């Protein structure tokens, strides 16, 4: 355990007979935590930007009377305002959170996402945009470092591509997840198949799509690379895809954090902070 | 147990979020914070210009894609008496001033502008708020106007001085009139129109003698406050682009007042707030330092990016 992590010795056994596996190299750990912080800022500043025009459309332009999704506030028959989320022809009362919420100090304000969810907390599109674009660059640079390192170190393949036996036992992995039972010992040295596929979709699908859909909204990029906006079916479609992808990333983070909690918070956190992950007591060694 | 953990988790995340928010907002309020956040804009400008040339055109669309309603935004009915006097006479007395770092200052009527070479383009207008509309614009390429005025070698930026007052310097009414973001202006004016009677057609019959953008001669004689009228700027990179036009027609008809009559800028590779409406004066300058608070435009001086390509 005290030994410095060396590539040729990614595993060690301590005096108590516990097996330790050097699971996460430094670059991966740094990229992970930077990514977590950057995504949080991007999400909250993104909600700030969304609040400036809280409606989504499909196609090139906005059809103002007929949005695909809208977060608004309206006056009910009793004269009281309420927050409403409208998706197509369905609407949902979301008073208190979406459309109508309380600002710091308790005053009711009409805004799509509430103050606690946006950066800045106040309605301030200009500053929200500045946060968003600066951190978008950090996301891209951090992502590029991660991908290049992962590609050349072999970490990306090892982490994201399921092995043959894992694909064959896909059903078994589903069952393990449903029972919240997770691999131990040598099996824990690699991610399980569902884990690998989820990370694969996130790293090579959702996050790049997020960046591309963001760029597709830029009038400058649209002039330079018109095919990019076309790829998403127009600027307003790109905006909607950007929003949906953000929702999927939030969903990923929620499930990810829950699974970290139920599959051993301390071991997982230690792994992502120090790199070392416990594989449990080695029976043969203990004997 | 899981429930307990979940509670801890949400509580913890909430606390962290609040701390982060407060910290971020404080950071953004400092000079260092402001400068740091500006790095993203510089990177966007640099990289986008690597990917395009001055002549790269924004996408043009078929006539069938023109939006049935082109959402007017920002000022939709300038409150200024001088402007209203011009509008009442269908802009017959309108003159566009071209001055600053030019060899030959120009004063052009609408007829003069329409006699110059024209360009018609169907483009998408992207508001900073997120919405888009497609419209057909016709106007004179800015490059044609600049060619006739002749640029002095020091000229770097083109500044557009507009007719519409957005607020009054240092006044409480300014706060009332001042919109929070480009799209909120309309609502502010609706409120204002309800609160104050603008008196319909202006009483003044003589042509306005307002030197637009200099702020020294307020046409509203009874109002001693200094109006802050809309202003914008672009650099020569965008000024010489063929699609950068001073538009006088929208969808085949003279520009309506709500969309910037009689003349508005179209700079198609950037966002809506760069498309200055009610343009009265085109000034060539070497630096933006002397314009407004130095940001290069009304919204730029209120925190928005000067480079609005994203």
Interface residues (C-beta under 8 A of the other chain):
Chain A: X40 X41 X44 X49 X50 X52 X53 X55 X57 X60 X61 X62 X64 X116 X119 X120 X121 X122 X123 X124 X125 X126 X127 X129 X130 X131 X132 X133 X134 X135 X136 X137 X215 X217 X218 X219 X220 X221 X222 X223 X224 X225 X226 X229 X235 X236 X239 X257 X258 X261 X262
Chain B: X2 X5 X6 X9 X14 X17 X18 X20 X21 X24 X25 X28 X36 X37 X38 X39 X40 X41 X43 X44 X48 X51 X52 X56 X57 X58 X59 X61 X65 X67 X69 X71 X124 X126 X127 X128 X129 X130 X131 X132 X133 X134 X180 X181 X183 X268 X269 X270 X271 X299 X302 X303 X304 X305 X308 X309 X310
